[in-house]
Structure formats: C-alpha cells, structure tokens
C-alpha cells in the first residue's frame, strides 16, 4: 500500500476499456483514487475536474497522440507526472516522451509487474515537487513587499517606488542610514521581479579586504594563486539570471569599482588569474549609508559608476521619522523572539511602547530588534520599562518625573543590566557586547569599573 498521508489521484487514459478497468482495479488496491478517460478530449476535462497527481497514458489514442498530449499536459500542469504506455516499445516515441516531460514509459504486457513500483517512484517525485513549491512560496511570502512592516507615509512611499522598479531589470541604489532595512527591500524587489525563481545573492562590500572581495565577487581560475587548486565561481556567476545585492558599495576599492562598471556596461568580467571574460546576466541592487556625491568629490568613488548604479534611487527613512511604525515593528520582533526563546510574554505595559517611541533610534530597525531581543531575554510574563536598556529607561523617567537618574542610580541600573545579559549568555562576553549594542572593549571597561567577574 502507498504510505503517503495524502491520497493520490491517478488518471488512466486509454481507449481499451478492459485494459483501463484492469489497471484501475490493480491501482485502486494500492490505495490510489483512480479516474478514467478514453481519449484526449475526455482527459482534458478530467484534469479540470480533479486534482490529478499522476497520469498513465496510452501512446495511441483515437483523437491524438499520447506523446503530444503529455507535452501539453506537462506545460499546463508542471507538477503532474506522466507514465506512457506503448504496445510496441517504440524507442523514438519513448525518447521523445521523456524529452516532453514524461516520467517514464512501459510496454503494455509488462504493466502488471512494473506499474506499481513505477507509481511509487512517481509519487515520491510528486511529493518532493510539492514540498519544494511550498517552500518556495513560503520564501516568496517571507520576502514579499507585504512583509515590510509600516504604515507611515515615509515607508509607504519607499515601498511604492520599489514595487514600480521591481518589475523592470533596472539597477537600483538603496540609500539610508545603517539599519533601515536595505537588504529587506532588495529581497522584496527581487521577489517582485521576473527573476524571482533565480538566485538572490548578497554580499557586504565592507566585510572583506580588496583582494578577498574581488575573489568573492568574481571567483578565480585554478592556479591563480597559492592554494587555488581548482577553479571557483564568484558570486556574480552564482547570481547569473538572478539578482546580486551589493551592500555598503561605498566601501569598495576604486579598482574593483572599475571591474563592476564593466559588468554593468557589458555583462562581462574576468576571474582572478584568468584571461578570458565570463559573461553573466545579473541584476544589480546596491546599497550605501554614505553620501556618494561627497565620496566622488573626495576621489573615493567613481562618478561613472555612480551614474550606472543610481539609475533608480530609493531613500529609506530612518526609524525616528516613522514613529507610527515603532509599535508594530516591536510587536513583530516580540513575537519572533518569544518563539525563539520559548517564552510566553502575556502582557506589555503601555509605558514600554511609549519609551520606545521617545527614543531616537540612531541604529534604526536593527537597534530596535536588539532591544526587543534583550527585553524578551530579561522578562518573565510581563514586559515593562525595567527590561529596556538604561538609556531608554532614563528617557522614560525624564518624561514622567522631569528629573534625571542620579549617577548612583544610573550606575546601579547599568551594572544590573550587564550582569543579567552576562548570565543569559553564560559569560560569553562577545555575545554580551553584541546584545548590549556596545563594543567589546567598552564591555571590558564596564566589567572592570563595576567589578563584575
């Protein structure tokens, strides 16, 4: 018996009624739901009426050819698997059937022994294809414009611009402060484009030295340098027919900028150590938190490259200019980190959200995300102002009592907060500094100052 949890629908297409009925009986014993059709016309109607998973089709039909029909059905229903039946084992027909998308073919007379194992293999392929389709849909949903949180005019204007350019192949430049969600926008633009089924590849240009960045972007030929034992594709090749996102493009060295300009102009680049150009078809989305016009004036960015990447610019607003969006963003991150930490936060005090709205958020959405993560780590059932970093607590207390914390109160609160985060990370100072949003050297200075072991 088929062990799939979902009943599979099989359509048998054959003009020989006795053979159809025999096959239907054998197959139904294995737990399948079976439909029957005696010709192409009836088969097409059955396909509209039922959610068919696998088709068993005779090559010779009264009103058509099973090989041609399999091509038509595969184009219309790409997840359906087709098994062709032939009375003579015609090799040319069989080869053409496979080229047209048929799963397999068998000769009539062998079907009683072979059909069930073949069906089981086809079922596995159908199940796998449906799982992949579902995962792709979930991924698409995750990165769609609908998943960008915010109702403020500033963010809606940016979304509207991004939607308009997404359906084109135009190069896009995303500008704005660090942490404003430039990669989220880049992914949404890719998802909304005709390249959505191809790769989206992201690279942070500030994370690599010049030589490493060149190798990451363009790859290398075997023997290009010591240790390069085999050729390696770069990210531009990985993104071929898809999209590449170049974050912090303002950090790219001038000679690499020249190579990027060549790709944008000709679609060609040369691997490290190679002499032959490699051709690619890639959409480029770039991002920067720098003022590239100033970088040009100071000789750090090529003016010709700027004009190539800034065909369509989208400025992403800082969080302080979209205060209305802070609470829904916080609610989203609260749900995310509650699930990750397996904590049930039952209530959130109104003062908590007010404190978030009063903060300047120089680190933008990224800073808000870190603050919510820390709050969830420190709280039990209720989220209150006390679970916020000290600087946010100060702002809240200033608002409510128009006085600042004394130096002693501030130091005590800061010490307690650092100790709690240290406890959460099991003493991991690098992770603690990351969660606190401070440099590791600053954390060590604070630990020494407060005599925390």
C-alpha positions in Angstrom: 0.0 0.0 0.0 1.1 3.6 -0.6 2.1 5.1 2.7 1.5 8.7 1.7 -0.7 10.6 4.1 -2.4 12.3 1.1 -4.5 10.2 -1.2 -3.1 10.4 -4.8 -5.3 10.8 -7.8 -4.4 8.8 -10.9 -5.8 9.4 -14.3 -5.7 6.5 -16.8 -6.1 7.5 -20.5 -6.6 4.5 -22.8 -9.3 3.7 -25.4 -9.2 0.0 -24.5 -11.9 -0.2 -21.8 -10.9 -3.7 -20.5 -7.3 -2.6 -20.0 -8.4 0.6 -18.3 -10.6 -1.2 -15.9 -7.9 -3.8 -15.1 -5.3 -1.1 -14.4 -7.8 0.8 -12.4 -8.6 -2.2 -10.2 -4.9 -3.0 -9.6 -4.0 0.6 -8.8 -7.0 1.2 -6.5 -6.0 -1.8 -4.4 -2.8 0.1 -3.6 -4.7 3.0 -2.1 -5.0 5.3 -5.1 -8.1 7.2 -6.2 -8.5 6.4 -10.0 -10.2 8.4 -12.8 -10.5 7.1 -16.3 -10.6 8.7 -19.8 -10.9 7.1 -23.2 -9.4 9.9 -25.3 -7.6 13.2 -25.2 -10.7 15.3 -25.1 -12.2 13.5 -22.1 -8.8 13.5 -20.4 -8.5 17.3 -20.6 -12.0 17.6 -19.0 -11.0 15.2 -16.2 -7.9 17.3 -15.5 -10.1 20.3 -14.9 -12.4 18.4 -12.7 -9.9 16.6 -10.5 -6.6 17.3 -8.8 -4.7 14.7 -10.6 -1.1 13.8 -9.5 -0.1 11.0 -11.9 -1.3 10.2 -15.4 -1.0 6.8 -17.2 -1.5 7.4 -20.8 -1.5 5.2 -23.9 0.6 6.5 -26.9 -2.1 5.7 -29.5 -5.4 7.4 -28.8 -8.4 7.9 -31.1 -8.2 11.7 -31.2 -4.5 12.2 -30.7 -1.0 11.1 -29.7 -0.1 10.4 -26.1 3.4 11.8 -26.6 2.0 15.1 -27.8 -0.7 15.1 -25.1 2.0 14.5 -22.4 3.8 17.7 -23.6 0.6 19.7 -23.5 -0.4 18.4 -20.0 3.1 18.9 -18.6 3.1 22.5 -19.8 -0.3 23.1 -18.2 0.2 21.0 -15.0 4.0 21.0 -14.4 3.8 19.1 -11.1 1.9 16.2 -12.7 4.0 13.1 -13.5 3.1 11.1 -16.7 3.8 7.5 -17.5 3.3 6.4 -21.1 2.0 3.0 -22.3 3.1 1.7 -25.6 2.1 -1.6 -27.3 5.4 -1.9 -29.2 8.1 -0.3 -27.1 8.8 2.2 -29.9 12.2 3.7 -29.0 11.9 7.1 -30.9 8.5 7.7 -29.3 9.9 6.8 -25.9 12.8 9.2 -26.2 10.5 12.0 -27.4 8.2 11.3 -24.5 10.9 11.7 -21.9 12.0 15.0 -23.7 8.4 16.2 -23.5 8.5 15.7 -19.7 7.1 12.2 -19.2 8.3 10.5 -16.0 8.8 7.1 -17.7 7.2 4.7 -20.2 6.4 1.0 -20.1 5.4 -1.6 -22.7 1.9 -3.0 -22.5 2.0 -6.5 -21.1 4.7 -5.6 -18.6 2.5 -3.2 -16.8 1.1 -5.6 -14.2 4.6 -6.2 -12.8 6.1 -2.7 -13.3 3.3 -0.3 -12.8 3.1 -0.2 -9.0 6.8 0.3 -8.4 6.8 2.9 -11.1 3.8 4.7 -9.5 5.6 4.6 -6.1 8.6 6.4 -7.6 6.4 8.9 -9.3 4.6 9.6 -6.0 7.9 10.4 -4.4 8.7 12.8 -7.1 5.3 14.5 -6.9 5.6 14.8 -3.2 9.1 16.3 -3.4 8.0 18.8 -6.1 5.0 19.9 -4.0 7.2 20.4 -0.9 9.7 22.4 -3.0 6.8 24.5 -4.4 5.5 25.1 -0.9 8.9 26.1 0.4 9.4 28.5 -2.5 6.0 30.0 -1.8 6.9 30.4 1.9 10.2 32.0 1.0 8.4 34.3 -1.5 5.9 35.3 1.1 8.6 35.9 3.6 10.4 38.4 1.3 7.4 40.0 -0.4 6.5 43.7 -0.1 3.6 42.6 2.1 6.0 41.5 4.8 7.6 45.0 5.1 6.1 46.4 8.3 5.0 50.0 8.4 2.1 52.3 7.5 3.9 55.6 7.8 3.9 57.8 4.7 7.7 57.7 4.5 7.9 53.9 4.3 4.9 53.6 2.1 6.4 56.0 -0.4 9.6 53.9 -0.5 7.5 50.7 -0.9 5.6 52.2 -3.8 8.8 53.2 -5.6 10.3 49.7 -5.0 7.2 48.0 -6.4 7.4 50.1 -9.6 11.0 49.3 -10.3 10.8 45.6 -9.2 9.1 44.5 -12.5 11.9 46.0 -14.5 15.6 45.0 -14.9 16.8 48.4 -13.9 19.7 48.8 -11.5 18.6 50.1 -8.1 20.5 52.1 -5.5 19.1 52.0 -1.9 20.3 54.8 0.3 19.7 55.5 4.0 21.2 55.1 7.4 22.5 51.8 8.8 19.8 49.5 10.0 16.9 51.0 7.9 16.2 47.6 6.1 18.0 48.0 2.8 18.5 44.2 2.4 14.9 43.6 3.2 13.9 45.9 0.3 16.5 44.3 -2.0 15.0 40.9 -1.4 11.4 42.2 -1.9 12.5 43.9 -5.2 14.0 40.5 -6.3 10.9 38.7 -5.2 8.7 41.1 -7.2 10.7 40.7 -10.4 10.7 38.2 -13.2 13.9 36.8 -11.8 12.2 35.6 -8.6 12.8 31.9 -9.4 16.6 32.5 -9.8 19.2 33.2 -7.1 19.3 36.2 -4.9 22.9 36.7 -3.7 24.0 39.3 -1.1 27.5 40.5 -0.2 28.6 43.1 2.2 31.4 45.0 0.5 32.8 46.3 3.8 33.3 42.8 5.2 36.2 41.9 3.0 39.7 43.2 2.1 40.1 44.3 -1.5 41.6 41.0 -2.7 39.1 38.8 -0.8 36.2 40.9 -2.1 37.5 40.5 -5.7 37.7 36.8 -5.3 34.3 36.6 -3.7 32.7 38.6 -6.4 34.4 37.2 -9.5 35.9 33.9 -8.4 39.3 32.6 -9.6 40.9 30.3 -12.1 42.7 27.1 -10.9 46.3 28.1 -10.1 45.5 31.8 -9.8 47.4 31.9 -6.5 49.0 29.6 -4.0 46.3 27.2 -2.7 43.9 27.8 -5.6 43.9 24.2 -6.6 40.7 24.3 -8.5 38.6 27.0 -10.2 35.9 28.6 -8.1 32.8 30.5 -9.2 32.3 34.0 -7.8 29.0 35.4 -6.6 28.3 37.1 -9.9 28.3 33.6 -11.5 26.2 32.3 -8.7 23.7 35.1 -9.3 23.5 34.5 -13.1 20.0 35.2 -14.4 19.1 36.4 -10.8 20.0 39.3 -8.6 23.1 40.4 -6.7 22.8 42.8 -3.8 26.0 44.8 -3.1 25.6 46.2 0.4 27.9 49.1 1.5 29.0 49.7 -2.1 30.7 52.9 -0.9 33.4 50.8 0.8 34.5 49.2 -2.5 38.1 49.9 -3.7 38.4 52.0 -6.8 39.9 49.3 -9.0 37.1 46.9 -8.1 34.7 49.7 -8.9 36.1 49.7 -12.4 35.5 46.0 -12.8 32.0 46.4 -11.5 31.4 49.1 -14.1 32.5 46.7 -16.8 29.9 44.2 -15.7 27.2 46.8 -15.7 28.2 48.0 -19.2 29.0 44.7 -21.0 27.8 41.9 -18.7 31.4 40.5 -18.7 34.1 40.1 -16.1 37.4 38.3 -15.7 38.0 35.8 -13.0 41.1 36.3 -10.8 44.1 34.7 -12.7 42.1 34.2 -15.9 42.5 36.0 -19.3 39.1 35.1 -20.8 36.0 37.0 -20.0 33.0 35.3 -18.4 29.5 36.6 -19.4 26.6 36.9 -17.0 23.1 38.3 -16.9 22.7 39.7 -13.4 20.5 42.5 -12.0 22.4 44.6 -9.6 20.9 46.2 -6.5 23.4 48.3 -4.5 23.1 50.0 -1.1 25.0 52.5 0.9 24.8 54.6 4.0 27.3 57.1 2.6 26.8 60.2 0.6 28.2 59.0 -2.7 28.3 62.6 -4.1 30.7 63.5 -1.3 32.7 60.3 -1.9 33.0 61.3 -5.6 34.2 64.8 -4.6 36.9 63.3 -2.4 38.1 60.9 -5.1 36.9 57.7 -3.3 34.0 56.8 -5.7 33.9 56.7 -9.5 31.4 59.2 -10.9 30.7 57.0 -14.0 29.9 54.1 -11.7 27.6 56.2 -9.6 25.6 57.2 -12.7 25.3 53.5 -13.6 24.1 52.3 -10.2 21.9 55.2 -9.4 19.5 54.9 -12.4 16.7 54.4 -9.8 17.4 55.6 -6.2 15.2 54.8 -3.2 15.9 56.6 0.1 14.8 54.6 3.1 13.6 56.7 6.0 15.2 56.4 9.5 13.1 55.0 12.2 12.8 58.4 14.1 10.9 59.7 11.0 8.3 56.9 11.2 7.4 56.8 14.9 3.9 55.4 14.0 5.7 52.2 12.8 7.7 51.5 16.0 5.0 49.7 17.9 4.0 47.2 15.1 7.7 46.6 14.4 8.3 46.0 18.1 5.2 43.6 18.2 6.7 41.7 15.3 10.1 41.3 16.9 8.4 40.4 20.3 6.6 37.5 18.6 9.8 36.4 16.8 12.0 36.3 20.0 9.2 34.9 22.2 9.2 31.9 19.9 12.9 31.6 19.7 13.4 31.8 23.5 10.2 29.8 24.2 8.9 32.5 26.5 5.3 33.5 26.7 5.1 37.2 27.2 1.5 37.7 28.4 1.3 41.5 28.7 3.3 44.5 27.7 3.0 47.7 29.7 1.9 50.8 27.9 4.9 52.7 29.2 7.1 50.2 27.4 5.9 51.2 24.0 5.9 54.9 25.0 9.6 54.5 25.9 10.3 53.0 22.6 8.6 55.9 20.8 10.6 58.5 22.7 14.0 57.0 21.8 16.0 58.5 18.9 17.0 55.1 17.3 20.3 56.0 15.8 20.7 52.3 14.9 17.2 52.3 13.4 15.3 48.9 13.0 18.4 46.9 13.8 18.8 48.7 17.1 15.0 48.2 17.9 15.4 44.5 17.0 18.3 44.1 19.5 16.4 46.0 22.2 13.4 43.7 21.9 15.6 40.6 22.0 17.2 41.8 25.2 13.8 42.6 26.7 12.4 39.2 26.0 15.5 37.6 27.5 15.2 39.5 30.7 11.4 39.4 31.3 9.1 36.7 32.6 5.4 37.2 31.9 5.2 40.9 31.6 7.3 43.3 29.5 8.0 46.6 31.4 10.2 49.6 31.1 12.6 47.9 33.5 13.5 45.4 30.8 14.8 48.2 28.5 18.4 49.3 28.3 19.3 52.0 30.8 19.4 54.9 28.3 15.8 54.2 27.3 14.8 54.0 31.0 16.4 57.4 31.6 14.3 59.0 28.8 11.1 57.4 30.2 11.8 58.6 33.7 12.6 62.1 32.4 9.3 62.2 30.7 7.3 61.0 33.8 9.1 62.9 36.6 11.1 65.5 34.8 14.3 64.5 36.6 17.3 62.5 35.6 18.6 59.5 37.4 21.4 60.2 39.8 24.8 58.9 38.8 24.5 56.3 41.5 21.1 55.1 40.2 22.3 55.0 36.7 25.4 53.0 37.6 23.4 50.5 39.6 20.9 50.0 36.8 23.6 49.6 34.2 25.5 47.2 36.4 22.4 45.1 37.0 21.6 45.1 33.3 25.0 44.0 32.2 25.0 41.2 34.8 21.6 39.9 33.6 22.8 39.8 30.0 26.1 38.1 31.0 24.1 35.5 32.9 21.9 34.9 29.8 25.0 34.3 27.6 26.6 32.1 30.1 29.5 34.6 30.4 30.1 34.9 26.7 31.5 38.4 26.5 31.4 38.8 22.7 27.7 37.8 22.6 27.0 40.0 25.6 28.6 43.1 24.0 26.6 42.3 20.8 23.3 42.1 22.7 24.1 45.3 24.7 24.9 47.1 21.5 28.4 48.2 22.7 32.0 47.5 21.6 33.8 44.6 23.3 36.4 47.0 24.7 33.6 49.1 26.2 32.2 46.0 27.9 35.6 45.0 29.4 35.9 48.6 30.7 32.5 48.4 32.3 33.2 45.0 33.8 36.3 46.4 35.4 34.6 49.6 36.6 31.7 47.6 38.2 33.9 44.8 39.4 31.9 42.2 37.6 33.8 38.8 37.2 
